């Protein structure tokens, strides 16, 4: 009887340790993902988004902005897509020459595959020619959207800000 109790004790203790370790790892991953969500990163020459070429008005189903375009990929069941839509629309409304286009990812699987969109919302910042300059996944902060636009909007002399 004593032997069975000690074996069960070790099994329960080992199980609790494994559970605690799994919770710790899951918490670390959650914190890391939350910190990264909504942060814009450059579309460097080696990334698939840049090699996919510029997006055209035909790709978007809408016109490009005179200075820049904010493209949002969304799905019907995406919880952070609605607040993302509101933030991008506010920025586009208050910034001259910037337009906002929302694309239903489920309806445009060709673009989703071409641009390797893995989750929604995904936001692309396009320059006036439709080239992808910045990219973010998740709910962005308004200040981050405005800062990302700064890299896409060209100064009066034609250089990037």
Secondary structure, DSSP 8 states (H G I E B T S, - for coil): -HHHHHHHHHHHHHHHHHHHHHHHHHHHHHHHHHHHTT--EE--TTSHHHHT----HHHHTS---SSEEEEEEE-TT-HHHHHHHHHHHHHHHHSTTEEEEEEETTT-HHHHHHHT--SSSEEEEEETTS-EEEEEES---HHHHHHHHHHHSB-TTS-B-
